Amino acid sequence: MAFLDDFSKKLTTAADLAVDKAKDLAETGKLKLDIATEEKEIQNLYAQIGKSVYHLEKDNPESIYVAECLHITEHLQRIEDLKEEAEREKL
């Protein structure tokens, strides 16, 4: 009977360790998800700042962002051209 009691204690200990490890992994996973969420929010804020700078500086030929603004304007125009082309193809 002592063998079964000892085996039972070892099994319980192993199960407790497994549960603890699973909790640790879950907590680590949640922390990683929280970090990723915060990083995504920062990226969204950076993008919003960039969009604001574009709108403030796009017509300023003295801007330090003149080249970037020009490229964005070119891409926006290309999008408009493609949308018009898509509309014409619908007809």
Protein Blocks (a to p, Z undefined) as FASTA:
>chain_A
ZZmmmmmmmmmmmmmmmmmmmmmmmmmmmmmmmmmmmmmmmmmmmmmmmmmmmmmmmmmm
kbcklmmmmmmmmmmmmmmmmmmmmmmmmZZ
